[in-house]
Amino acid sequence: MNILITGAKGFIGRNLIAELKNRDFCDIYEFDIDTPSSFLDEYCASCDFVFHLAGVNRPQNQDEFMEGNFGFTSDLLASLKKHHNNCPIMISSSIQAELDNPYGKSKKAGEDLIFEYGKEVGAKVLVYRFPNVFGKWCRPNYNSAVATFCNNIANGLPIQVNDENVIMNLVYIDDLVYELINSLDGNENRVGRFCEVPVVHTVKLGEIVRLIHSFKESRQNLYVPDMSDAFTKKLYSTYLSYLPKDRFSYELTMNKDNRGSFTEFVRTKYNGQFSVNISKPGITKGNHWHHTKNEKFLVVSGSGVIRFRKIDCDEIIEYFVSGEKMEVVDIPVGYTHNIENLGDCDMVTLMWANECFDPNNPDTYYLEVQE
C-alpha cells in the first residue's frame, strides 16, 4: 500500500510515520513544506491512501490560514482528480472549525471542500476534528499548552497560567495514531459525518500543571506517579520527552557503611518501595522482624543465604540465593531474618517492601536469628 502523508514533519506526521514503519508499512510518501511541489503530483498518481495532516496554525498574517488550510487542500484534491485517483483521504481538522475566527473558518472551508470532493468523485473521506493533542515531539511555546508546560517545567523555565479552572479536552498522540492506522483498514471511529479519536481526557488546566510539577519533584522524593490513571501515565511519558539532554539521569542517596550500602530507588503511594542493598563479603545484614511490613528479596549478583526464625521458636530456616538463579524470597511477618554474603565479591539484592519507610513508625524490631 502506498500511503501519502502531508505535513510529514509535523507533530502528528512524525508519530504516525514512526508507527507505520514499526508495522512494516514501507511505501510511505512523505510530503512537507520543503518538499519539491512536483513530488505532490507524482505521489497523487500512485497513492492508495492519503493522510492530509498539513496545515497552518501560527501564520505571520491571517490570510495564510485560508491559503494553507484551504488552498493547499484544493491543490491536493486537484492532483488526485487529475490522475483519477479516488483513494480514501483523511483530513485533520479542528474543533475550532465550529468557531467564527480566521483559523476556524479556514478549517471549516477545508472540511466543506473535502466533503464535496467525496460526493463528486465517490471517494471515501474521513474528517477528524482534533481537540488538543499532546505527546512526544510536540513543539513547545507554539500551540500546545501541555507541550509548553512540560518543556518549561522540565527545563526550569517559568510558566503562565491565567485560569487554573479552564477545562481542556486532550487526546494523546498514541491514541490518535492508532485510530488513524485503524482507518487504513476501514475501522475508523465514525460519529455521523465526522470521525473521532475514541479516548479523550477532560482535565482542568491547574491539575495538569500540578501533575507536571509532581513529576519533576519525583526525582527528589522518589515517588513515581500513579500509573493506574491513564492520563497521568500518558502525561508522565510526555514530560520525560522534554527533559534536557544532560539531565536524563539523577543521583540517589546511598546509605553507606563498612558493611556495604542501602539505597532507596522508587517509592509509590499505594504499592510500597523498591531499594538496592549491597553487602560486602562475609557481612550479615538484618536480624530484625516486622508486625505488618513484608518484603521480597531478589539477589541479582553474588551469592548468600537468607535465614528465618519465627520469633517464638528455635527452628532456623535457610534459603541459599545467587545471582545465577533469579529467585524471589518472601519475607513473612513475625519472622526475624537476615541475609549473609557467602561469596568473595559484593552481593547485590533488590528489595521490595509493601510500605514506604516511615521513621515515625518503622515497624522494625531487632532480634538475632542465631542467638
C-alpha positions as semicolon CSV with decimal commas, in nm:
position;residue;x (nm);y (nm);z (nm)
1;M;0,000;0,000;0,000
2;N;0,129;0,345;-0,096
3;I;0,049;0,598;0,177
4;L;0,079;0,972;0,118
5;I;0,126;1,184;0,431
6;T;0,118;1,562;0,403
7;G;0,262;1,753;0,697
8;A;0,502;1,462;0,738
9;K;0,748;1,655;0,954
10;G;0,482;1,788;1,189
11;F;0,396;1,657;1,533
12;I;0,126;1,413;1,423
13;G;0,301;1,324;1,098
14;R;0,625;1,222;1,267
15;N;0,447;0,999;1,517
16;L;0,225;0,843;1,252
17;I;0,518;0,767;1,022
18;A;0,718;0,614;1,308
19;E;0,436;0,372;1,392
20;L;0,362;0,288;1,030
21;K;0,727;0,190;0,991
22;N;0,703;-0,020;1,308
23;R;0,423;-0,209;1,134
24;D;0,625;-0,252;0,814
25;F;0,435;0,000;0,603
26;C;0,738;0,076;0,387
27;D;0,580;0,263;0,096
28;I;0,526;0,599;0,264
29;Y;0,527;0,919;0,059
30;E;0,637;1,198;0,293
31;F;0,535;1,547;0,182
32;D;0,606;1,864;0,379
33;I;0,653;2,234;0,322
34;D;1,011;2,190;0,199
35;T;0,930;1,900;-0,037
36;P;0,953;1,998;-0,407
37;S;0,600;2,072;-0,526
38;S;0,644;1,840;-0,824
39;F;0,651;1,546;-0,584
40;L;0,288;1,606;-0,489
41;D;0,172;1,526;-0,841
42;E;0,392;1,217;-0,851
43;Y;0,263;1,092;-0,517
44;C;-0,102;1,158;-0,602
45;A;-0,069;0,945;-0,914
46;S;0,002;0,623;-0,722
47;C;-0,105;0,661;-0,360
48;D;-0,364;0,424;-0,214
49;F;-0,449;0,631;0,095
50;V;-0,393;0,995;0,194
51;F;-0,336;1,128;0,543
52;H;-0,373;1,503;0,492
53;L;-0,215;1,646;0,807
54;A;-0,060;1,963;0,661
55;G;-0,199;2,291;0,791
56;V;-0,123;2,637;0,922
57;N;-0,155;2,713;1,295
58;R;0,055;3,024;1,360
59;P;0,090;3,232;1,041
60;Q;0,252;3,573;1,019
61;N;-0,072;3,713;0,881
62;Q;-0,428;3,582;0,891
63;D;-0,454;3,538;0,515
64;E;-0,216;3,244;0,545
65;F;-0,482;3,049;0,734
66;M;-0,701;3,021;0,428
67;E;-0,405;2,974;0,195
68;G;-0,256;2,691;0,400
69;N;-0,569;2,518;0,529
70;F;-0,789;2,561;0,222
71;G;-0,560;2,645;-0,069
72;F;-0,322;2,352;-0,030
73;T;-0,616;2,116;0,021
74;S;-0,752;2,239;-0,312
75;D;-0,418;2,165;-0,479
76;L;-0,407;1,818;-0,327
77;L;-0,758;1,728;-0,441
78;A;-0,697;1,871;-0,787
79;S;-0,392;1,649;-0,826
80;L;-0,587;1,341;-0,719
81;K;-0,861;1,430;-0,968
82;K;-0,606;1,477;-1,242
83;H;-0,487;1,120;-1,201
84;H;-0,841;0,982;-1,148
85;N;-0,725;0,859;-0,808
86;N;-1,031;0,809;-0,588
87;C;-0,844;0,657;-0,296
88;P;-0,963;0,726;0,062
89;I;-0,846;1,055;0,208
90;M;-0,830;1,161;0,570
91;I;-0,807;1,527;0,669
92;S;-0,710;1,670;1,006
93;S;-0,947;1,947;1,105
94;S;-1,001;2,107;1,444
95;I;-1,275;2,158;1,700
96;Q;-1,221;2,528;1,620
97;A;-1,394;2,469;1,286
98;E;-1,710;2,546;1,482
99;L;-1,580;2,891;1,582
100;D;-1,605;3,221;1,396
101;N;-1,234;3,306;1,376
102;P;-0,988;3,306;1,084
103;Y;-0,835;2,971;1,183
104;G;-1,173;2,809;1,241
105;K;-1,311;2,944;0,916
106;S;-1,015;2,807;0,721
107;K;-1,058;2,464;0,878
108;K;-1,432;2,466;0,807
109;A;-1,363;2,561;0,445
110;G;-1,125;2,266;0,416
111;E;-1,389;2,034;0,560
112;D;-1,657;2,156;0,318
113;L;-1,419;2,119;0,027
114;I;-1,332;1,759;0,105
115;F;-1,694;1,660;0,170
116;E;-1,788;1,800;-0,173
117;Y;-1,491;1,620;-0,327
118;G;-1,611;1,292;-0,180
119;K;-1,958;1,340;-0,328
120;E;-1,819;1,442;-0,664
121;V;-1,574;1,157;-0,724
122;G;-1,714;0,891;-0,490
123;A;-1,403;0,876;-0,273
124;K;-1,420;0,781;0,092
125;V;-1,340;1,087;0,305
126;L;-1,255;1,088;0,674
127;V;-1,272;1,421;0,855
128;Y;-1,133;1,436;1,209
129;R;-1,189;1,738;1,428
130;F;-0,900;1,703;1,670
131;P;-0,911;1,858;2,018
132;N;-0,579;1,945;2,184
133;V;-0,324;1,672;2,108
134;F;-0,029;1,605;2,339
135;G;0,267;1,371;2,342
136;K;0,632;1,341;2,242
137;W;0,775;1,568;1,970
138;C;0,505;1,834;2,006
139;R;0,654;2,180;1,963
140;P;0,655;2,384;2,287
141;N;0,570;2,755;2,304
142;Y;0,372;2,719;1,984
143;N;0,013;2,598;2,006
144;S;0,013;2,334;2,281
145;A;-0,017;2,428;2,647
146;V;0,083;2,076;2,755
147;A;0,400;2,082;2,545
148;T;0,487;2,428;2,676
149;F;0,431;2,337;3,041
150;C;0,625;2,008;3,011
151;N;0,916;2,176;2,836
152;N;0,936;2,478;3,064
153;I;0,898;2,291;3,393
154;A;1,149;2,024;3,284
155;N;1,397;2,297;3,189
156;G;1,338;2,525;3,489
157;L;1,164;2,793;3,285
158;P;0,863;2,999;3,403
159;I;0,507;2,917;3,300
160;Q;0,196;3,133;3,297
161;V;-0,145;3,001;3,400
162;N;-0,424;3,255;3,366
163;D;-0,710;3,035;3,486
164;E;-0,648;2,702;3,659
165;N;-1,014;2,604;3,618
166;V;-1,007;2,603;3,239
167;I;-1,126;2,264;3,117
168;M;-0,910;2,103;2,849
169;N;-1,013;1,816;2,622
170;L;-0,698;1,627;2,532
171;V;-0,606;1,342;2,300
172;Y;-0,280;1,152;2,347
173;I;-0,073;1,113;2,033
174;D;-0,054;0,732;2,053
175;D;-0,433;0,704;2,080
176;L;-0,467;0,933;1,779
177;V;-0,212;0,740;1,574
178;Y;-0,378;0,407;1,650
179;E;-0,712;0,549;1,538
180;L;-0,560;0,675;1,213
181;I;-0,399;0,339;1,143
182;N;-0,733;0,170;1,213
183;S;-0,882;0,390;0,943
184;L;-0,646;0,228;0,692
185;D;-0,836;-0,097;0,750
186;G;-1,175;0,073;0,733
187;N;-1,220;0,055;1,110
188;E;-1,239;0,427;1,180
189;N;-1,447;0,553;1,471
190;R;-1,716;0,739;1,279
191;V;-1,974;0,957;1,453
192;G;-2,213;1,096;1,190
193;R;-2,025;1,283;0,919
194;F;-1,708;1,306;1,126
195;C;-1,459;1,064;1,275
196;E;-1,330;1,085;1,629
197;V;-1,048;0,953;1,842
198;P;-1,226;0,730;2,096
199;V;-1,020;0,831;2,403
200;V;-1,047;1,195;2,510
201;H;-0,923;1,313;2,851
202;T;-1,107;1,603;3,015
203;V;-0,881;1,770;3,272
204;K;-0,854;2,108;3,444
205;L;-0,551;2,313;3,347
206;G;-0,446;2,350;3,710
207;E;-0,443;1,972;3,757
208;I;-0,217;1,933;3,454
209;V;0,030;2,183;3,597
210;R;0,017;2,017;3,940
211;L;0,092;1,678;3,789
212;I;0,385;1,804;3,583
213;H;0,538;1,972;3,889
214;S;0,497;1,643;4,080
215;F;0,685;1,463;3,802
216;K;0,981;1,694;3,848
217;E;0,968;1,659;4,227
218;S;0,966;1,279;4,198
219;R;1,340;1,281;4,142
220;Q;1,384;1,416;4,494
221;N;1,109;1,236;4,687
222;L;1,132;0,916;4,471
223;Y;0,753;0,884;4,444
224;V;0,655;0,764;4,098
225;P;0,324;0,884;3,953
226;D;0,006;0,679;3,975
227;M;0,038;0,475;3,658
228;S;-0,306;0,321;3,710
229;D;-0,452;0,654;3,595
230;A;-0,444;0,659;3,214
231;F;-0,400;1,035;3,178
232;T;-0,123;1,054;3,439
233;K;0,063;0,771;3,268
234;K;0,046;0,944;2,928
235;L;0,135;1,287;3,067
236;Y;0,438;1,146;3,251
237;S;0,565;0,985;2,930
238;T;0,518;1,318;2,756
239;Y;0,703;1,508;3,031
240;L;1,007;1,279;3,012
241;S;1,042;1,352;2,640
242;Y;1,116;1,718;2,725
243;L;1,398;1,652;2,971
244;P;1,722;1,834;2,884
245;K;1,970;1,600;2,718
246;D;2,219;1,642;3,001
247;R;1,960;1,563;3,272
248;F;1,830;1,221;3,182
249;S;1,994;1,079;3,497
250;Y;1,969;1,172;3,864
251;E;2,166;1,055;4,166
252;L;2,026;0,860;4,459
253;T;2,128;0,882;4,824
254;M;2,342;0,579;4,914
255;N;2,345;0,498;5,285
256;K;2,697;0,356;5,318
257;D;2,894;0,196;5,597
258;N;3,164;-0,071;5,626
259;R;2,905;-0,343;5,556
260;G;2,803;-0,204;5,215
261;S;2,515;0,024;5,124
262;F;2,138;0,057;5,113
263;T;1,970;0,281;4,855
264;E;1,604;0,362;4,805
265;F;1,520;0,359;4,433
266;V;1,145;0,410;4,390
267;R;0,857;0,495;4,622
268;T;0,490;0,450;4,535
269;K;0,182;0,589;4,704
270;Y;-0,002;0,257;4,719
271;N;0,249;-0,019;4,638
272;G;0,543;0,027;4,868
273;Q;0,904;0,097;4,780
274;F;1,198;-0,057;4,594
275;S;1,556;-0,048;4,717
276;V;1,902;-0,181;4,631
277;N;2,109;-0,347;4,903
278;I;2,482;-0,416;4,861
279;S;2,654;-0,643;5,111
280;K;3,032;-0,685;5,139
281;P;3,181;-1,038;5,155
282;G;3,120;-1,206;5,490
283;I;2,872;-0,940;5,601
284;T;2,536;-1,022;5,758
285;K;2,255;-0,766;5,748
286;G;1,914;-0,763;5,906
287;N;1,842;-0,952;6,227
288;H;1,506;-0,787;6,275
289;W;1,136;-0,864;6,229
290;H;0,813;-0,681;6,144
291;H;0,449;-0,687;6,254
292;T;0,291;-0,580;5,923
293;K;0,572;-0,479;5,690
294;N;0,662;-0,756;5,446
295;E;0,934;-0,769;5,185
296;K;1,060;-0,953;4,879
297;F;1,434;-1,013;4,825
298;L;1,593;-1,087;4,488
299;V;1,969;-1,143;4,473
300;V;2,089;-1,035;4,130
301;S;2,465;-1,061;4,181
302;G;2,682;-1,260;4,418
303;S;2,571;-1,541;4,647
304;G;2,449;-1,577;5,003
305;V;2,194;-1,716;5,243
306;I;1,870;-1,574;5,384
307;R;1,784;-1,710;5,728
308;F;1,449;-1,701;5,911
309;R;1,332;-1,781;6,262
310;K;0,981;-1,735;6,397
311;I;1,029;-1,505;6,695
312;D;0,886;-1,757;6,945
313;C;1,060;-2,066;6,800
314;D;1,413;-2,206;6,780
315;E;1,399;-2,355;6,428
316;I;1,614;-2,171;6,171
317;I;1,513;-2,185;5,804
318;E;1,774;-2,118;5,535
319;Y;1,742;-2,023;5,167
320;F;2,063;-2,016;4,965
321;V;2,044;-1,748;4,695
322;S;2,257;-1,646;4,399
323;G;2,258;-1,410;4,105
324;E;2,292;-1,721;3,889
325;K;1,931;-1,811;3,971
326;M;1,656;-1,549;3,966
327;E;1,458;-1,648;4,275
328;V;1,236;-1,420;4,484
329;V;1,225;-1,486;4,857
330;D;0,925;-1,356;5,053
331;I;0,997;-1,219;5,400
332;P;0,690;-1,300;5,611
333;V;0,584;-1,104;5,919
334;G;0,662;-1,243;6,260
335;Y;0,993;-1,394;6,145
336;T;1,324;-1,240;6,236
337;H;1,551;-1,263;5,933
338;N;1,895;-1,179;5,799
339;I;2,092;-1,206;5,478
340;E;2,460;-1,304;5,470
341;N;2,706;-1,268;5,182
342;L;2,879;-1,605;5,143
343;G;3,080;-1,509;4,836
344;D;3,407;-1,327;4,775
345;C;3,253;-1,026;4,597
346;D;2,975;-0,779;4,670
347;M;2,626;-0,928;4,681
348;V;2,354;-0,709;4,525
349;T;1,993;-0,760;4,636
350;L;1,681;-0,590;4,505
351;M;1,435;-0,538;4,787
352;W;1,067;-0,452;4,779
353;A;0,868;-0,354;5,086
354;N;0,491;-0,329;5,092
355;E;0,510;0,015;5,254
356;C;0,744;0,310;5,227
357;F;0,976;0,355;5,523
358;D;0,830;0,582;5,787
359;P;1,083;0,687;6,053
360;N;0,795;0,763;6,292
361;N;0,658;0,410;6,255
362;P;0,939;0,186;6,124
363;D;0,775;-0,145;6,233
364;T;1,125;-0,292;6,266
365;Y;1,239;-0,476;6,581
366;Y;1,593;-0,602;6,645
367;L;1,625;-0,974;6,717
368;E;1,914;-1,205;6,626
369;V;1,823;-1,501;6,407
370;Q;2,103;-1,711;6,556
371;E;2,102;-1,644;6,931
